[in-house]
Amino acid sequence: MIMSTLPTRIAVQSSGRLRDDSLTFLQSLGIQLPSQVGRLLLVSAVNCPVEVVFVRHRDIPRYVQTGVVHYGIVGENVLNESAADVIQLQRLAFGNCRLVIAVPKNSGIDTVCGLSGLRIATSYPNSLKKFLRQSNIAAEVVTVDGSVEVAPQLDLADAVCDLTQTGITLRTHDLVPIQTLFESQAVFITTPL
């Protein structure tokens, strides 16, 4: 009988705020990677049959769902946005942030009820649409891929829905949060296959 020695594959964010903490988490599991990973996107552990795949964070849920990788480390915010069919094994207590709706501080809007008929810029359209639908708020969702906080200054939107850790970027752009949609942290996920 021939036994399979295929490596276990784990997807990790290729760059960004979760990468280093994800690698520390894998190390805490006893997975040792070469000291110089550099720009490699597929790296074999030196002590066990594990491969770490470095990909864009928004691709991790799809890679896990389809079984291309066995496990992934991703922010709950990305997982919620993707609506991927995966199993969440563990919350990892790093990468903490909140998805919030924020408005210009001089807008006179202090609750989400004031957003009806207005435009909200976001990189998280699915999460925002779900919240607006559940809250019975008819607002236009303007999807952008980054630099969301500048949208009101450019008259692209009247409000924003974005991630925040400290609120510094929001304050820098004279925005104040009026609603938290959800809190997020990194999670360890696996395929349902």
C-alpha positions in Angstrom: 0.0 0.0 0.0 1.3 3.4 -1.0 0.7 6.2 1.5 0.2 9.8 0.4 2.8 12.2 1.5 1.2 15.3 0.0 1.9 18.4 2.1 -0.8 20.2 4.0 -1.3 23.6 2.5 -2.0 26.8 4.5 -2.9 30.1 2.8 -1.6 33.3 4.4 -1.9 36.9 3.4 1.0 37.8 1.0 1.3 41.3 2.4 -0.5 43.5 4.9 -1.3 43.6 8.5 -2.0 39.9 9.1 1.1 38.4 7.5 3.6 38.6 10.3 1.1 37.6 13.0 0.0 34.7 10.9 3.6 33.4 10.5 4.0 33.8 14.3 0.9 31.7 14.8 2.2 29.0 12.5 5.5 29.0 14.3 3.5 28.5 17.6 2.1 25.4 16.0 5.6 24.1 15.5 5.7 24.9 11.8 9.2 26.2 10.9 9.7 28.1 7.7 13.0 29.0 6.1 14.5 32.1 7.7 14.5 33.9 4.3 11.1 33.6 2.6 11.5 36.8 0.5 9.1 37.1 -2.3 8.4 33.4 -2.7 4.6 32.6 -2.9 4.9 28.9 -2.0 7.2 27.9 0.8 7.8 24.5 2.3 8.3 24.1 6.0 11.7 22.8 7.0 10.5 20.4 9.7 7.1 18.9 8.5 5.0 18.3 5.4 3.4 21.7 5.3 3.4 24.3 2.5 2.5 27.9 3.1 0.9 29.7 0.2 1.1 33.5 0.2 -1.9 35.0 -1.6 -4.1 38.1 -1.6 -6.2 38.2 1.5 -9.5 38.3 -0.5 -8.5 35.1 -2.3 -8.0 33.0 0.8 -11.6 32.1 1.5 -12.1 30.9 -2.1 -8.8 28.9 -2.0 -10.0 27.2 1.2 -13.6 26.6 0.0 -12.4 24.9 -3.2 -9.8 22.7 -1.5 -6.9 24.2 -3.3 -5.5 24.7 0.3 -6.5 22.9 3.4 -6.4 25.8 5.8 -6.2 29.6 5.7 -5.7 32.5 8.0 -7.9 35.5 7.1 -9.7 38.4 8.7 -13.3 37.9 9.7 -14.1 41.0 7.6 -12.8 39.3 4.5 -14.6 36.1 5.3 -17.9 37.9 5.9 -17.5 39.8 2.6 -16.8 36.6 0.6 -19.6 34.5 2.1 -17.5 31.5 1.4 -18.6 28.1 2.6 -15.7 27.3 5.0 -15.4 26.1 8.6 -14.1 28.5 11.1 -11.8 26.6 13.5 -10.5 29.3 15.8 -10.4 33.0 16.4 -6.8 34.0 16.6 -6.8 37.2 18.8 -4.8 39.3 16.4 -5.7 41.6 13.5 -8.4 43.2 15.6 -10.4 45.9 13.8 -14.0 47.2 13.3 -16.1 47.8 10.2 -17.7 51.1 10.8 -19.8 53.7 9.0 -18.4 57.2 9.4 -19.5 60.6 8.2 -17.9 64.0 7.9 -17.9 65.6 11.4 -19.7 68.6 10.1 -22.4 66.6 8.3 -25.0 66.9 11.0 -25.6 63.1 10.7 -25.3 61.3 14.1 -27.2 58.0 13.4 -27.5 55.7 10.5 -31.1 56.7 10.0 -29.7 60.0 8.5 -28.1 58.0 5.7 -31.3 57.3 3.7 -31.0 58.6 0.2 -27.2 59.3 0.6 -24.1 57.6 -1.0 -21.8 55.5 1.1 -18.3 54.5 -0.2 -16.9 51.2 0.8 -14.5 48.3 -0.1 -17.0 46.0 1.7 -20.2 46.3 -0.5 -21.7 42.9 0.5 -21.4 43.6 4.2 -22.7 47.1 3.9 -25.7 46.1 1.7 -26.6 43.4 4.2 -26.5 45.9 7.1 -28.5 48.5 5.1 -31.1 45.9 4.2 -31.4 44.7 7.8 -31.7 48.3 9.0 -34.2 49.2 6.3 -32.0 52.1 5.1 -32.2 53.0 1.4 -28.7 54.3 0.6 -26.6 54.0 -2.5 -23.5 51.8 -2.1 -20.4 53.2 -4.0 -17.8 50.5 -4.3 -14.1 51.5 -4.2 -11.0 49.4 -3.8 -9.1 51.6 -1.3 -8.5 55.0 0.1 -12.2 55.0 1.1 -11.8 57.9 3.6 -11.2 60.5 0.9 -14.5 59.8 -0.9 -16.5 62.5 0.9 -13.8 65.1 0.2 -14.0 64.2 -3.5 -17.8 64.3 -3.5 -17.9 60.7 -4.5 -19.9 59.8 -1.4 -21.6 61.4 1.6 -20.3 58.7 4.1 -17.9 55.8 4.2 -17.9 52.3 5.5 -14.4 51.0 6.2 -12.2 49.1 8.6 -10.6 50.9 11.5 -8.2 49.8 14.2 -7.4 53.1 16.0 -9.5 55.7 14.1 -6.5 57.8 13.2 -7.2 57.7 9.5 -10.8 58.6 10.0 -9.9 61.5 12.2 -7.3 62.7 9.7 -10.0 63.0 7.1 -12.5 64.7 9.6 -14.7 61.6 9.7 -16.5 60.3 12.8 -17.9 56.8 13.2 -21.6 56.6 13.8 -22.1 52.8 13.6 -20.1 49.6 14.0 -21.3 46.9 11.7 -19.1 44.2 13.3 -15.8 43.6 15.0 -13.2 41.5 13.3 -10.0 39.6 14.0 -8.0 36.9 12.2 -9.5 33.5 12.0 -8.2 30.0 11.2 -10.4 28.3 8.6 -10.6 25.0 6.8 -12.4 23.5 3.9 -15.8 21.7 4.4 -14.7 19.1 1.8 
